[in-house]
Amino acid sequence: MGTQNIMTQEIRDLLLELEGWGIQNDQLQTDRALKMLNLERETAELIRALLVGWQPRQILEIGTSNGYSTIWLATSLVAEGRVISIERNSAKLALAKANLGRAGVLDRVQLLEGDATDVMAQISGPIDVVFFDADRVSAPDQLPLLLPKLSHRALLLADNALSHPAEIAGYLAAIRERKDFEHFIVPIGKGLSIAHRV
């Protein structure tokens, strides 16, 4: 099948630009809602490596921000694949749309605005990969809504598994209770939770 878009040097240059801008922005902003809170580079590279091997057709990203992680996801898809990304902040969503356009991947991304738990009702499966990268606290409530829409080979990823233990505890407990998933945490970046169907 192959990926639809190889990671070109132009996209790598854009990602470096977005990383630098995101770090600078987050240092200046005191309002959490205005921070980009982008993935660490090593976490993004690990996710891409996983996905290129996994060959997902449909990825759901919860928390688009400025589209940094969305670009990594979109360049990891098979040719006919797509990313659905949900963001509640309209200003961030507009920024993401512009950045995805610059990366040349906007045609394989569907951007949805609103509260992720509410928006999930609009999404149809099968979903091969879910990337939880929003408020973390809502993830345990979102998981039961997503389970019927997951493919038989579903992969669930969640960032901040080590950096925000209290906030993500509910999700980690919920996924560990499931006998149909294997789960582990990779100590990279802020901690990446990885769960896959067995």
LINCORZI-V128693 format. One line per field, one symbol per residue. phi: phi as a letter, one per 20 degrees, with the letter a starting at -180 (. if undefined). burial: + if it has 9 or more other C-alpha atoms within 8 Angstrom, else -. A space follows every 10 residues. Layout:
# LINCORZI-V128693
phi: ???
burial: ???
This chain:
# LINCORZI-V128693
phi: .mefbffeff ffffffffff ffffgffeee egfeeelfgf gffffffgff fffflfecdd ddoelengff fgffedefge ebddcdbeef ffffffgfff fffmdffdcd ecdqfgfffg feedeedecd debdemfegf ffgffegfee ffdfcddbem fdfcgffegf fffffffefe cecbdefcle ndecccfd
burial: --+++----- ++-++--++- -+--++--+- ----++-++- --+++-++-- ++--++++++ ++++++++++ +++++++++- +++++++++- -++-+++-++ +-+-++-+++ +++++++-++ ------++++ +++--++-++ -+--++--++ +-++++++++ ++--+-++-+ +--+++---- +++-+---++ +++++++-
